[in-house]
Amino acid sequence: MNLEVPSREELRLLVERNLKKQGFIISEGSLIAPRNHGKDDIRKRHSLAVRHKIDQGEKSLRRYETKLLDYIANGNEIRPDGIRPRIVEVMPDSEEELLFRYASLHWSIPLSSGYGRRLRFVVMDESNGNLIGVIGLGDPVFGLRARDEWTGWNHEQRRERLRYVMDAFVLGAVPPYSMLLCGKLIALLATSNEVRRAFKRKYGKRQSVIAEREHDGRLAMITTTSALGRSSIYNRLRFHKDYVYQSVGVTSAWGEIYFSNGLYGPLTAYAEANLQPTAKQSAWGNGFRNRREVVRKCLQDIGLPESVLQHRIEREVFVVPLAKNTQAFLRGDNQRLLSFDRSSDSLFAWFRERWLLPRSVRDDRFRQWEREKWRLWE
């Protein structure tokens, strides 16, 4: 459905009103970004965008909600020593896809759907058929300073080898499993042999659109960023003696996160009617490169400063090497990738003894969880 194209004055007023709702202060024609005071403040600043995502999902998911809630466990249905996780790849138009989308609406920040290449998984508990958590992998951004400095890339190395990297755009457990620290389990399972094999099945021997080169299906590294500042899940997450997630810095605290709550539609309509996209390779097709280009060009055209994009929410950047020689391979120094051998069974066995069972003894609040608490629509 085509949106009505706002005038320049209408778009500026719409943007200003929306930003004020999210904590910006407008003073003497300038916009001042709100400061962070903690994780609860960050959640509040995302609340409009989260609500917008839920409203968008209602049309396609509401009719299935009762059925999808059956996959969410009541706390009294879980026996911690009987949990048996299984990684299930999400296929298009499947019930797992509906479940993945439904679960993603419950995150406290608005989640991306992933860009370009995309792999999605649900992790199920075979002991009761319930959902433990979700894993979503997509194409990484081209430029991420902390990642690139850790890898040791120059521009050409990054352009040549970024195809061996994926970014986790969603990674986490759902309640009541999250209360048993299963967020750590999901983070570990993202590094498993099963995920690497799924990547190879889907993208091995597939030719890229831009590079026009066949991919060999090797996955060398995953990246991710924390949602709410410093991550309590990824930091110090070990598999035996090895730290699996390595903190390498923080993001620049710039981006278009304030425009994902319904503003992007009018911005796109305005840009397509009035602005010119930046020239790029014809293989990418026509139109604007990405959301950021649309937002930047619109802000410039309606007379608002680019500093609006300084949202001040620094996110911790993690690299997740999947091989003994990930850095050397990604730089092109090694042509052979020495992948770690981490089966999902071995990862779960480590998690079970290290975190799951001790937590279940110390804290039994998970038993009080009721799936109806997760219902989004009455």
Secondary structure, DSSP 8 states (H G I E B T S, - for coil): -------HHHHHHHHHHHHHHTT-EEETTEEE-----SHHHHHHHHHHHHHHHHHHHHHHHGGGHHHHHTTS--GGG--GGG--EEEEE--TTSHHHHHHHHHHTTSSS------SSEEEEEEEETTTTEEEEEEEEE---S--HHHHHHHT--HHHHHHHGGGEEEEEEEEE-TTGGGGTHHHHHHHHTTSHHHHHHHHHHHTT-B-TTT--B------EEEEE-SSSS-TTTTT-EETTEESSEEEEE--SBSSGGGTTTTHHHHHHHHHHH-------GGG-SS-SSHHHHHHHHHHHHT--GGGGB-----EEEEEE-BTTHHHHHHTS-SS--B----HHHHHHHHIIIIIHHHHHH--GGGG--GGGG----
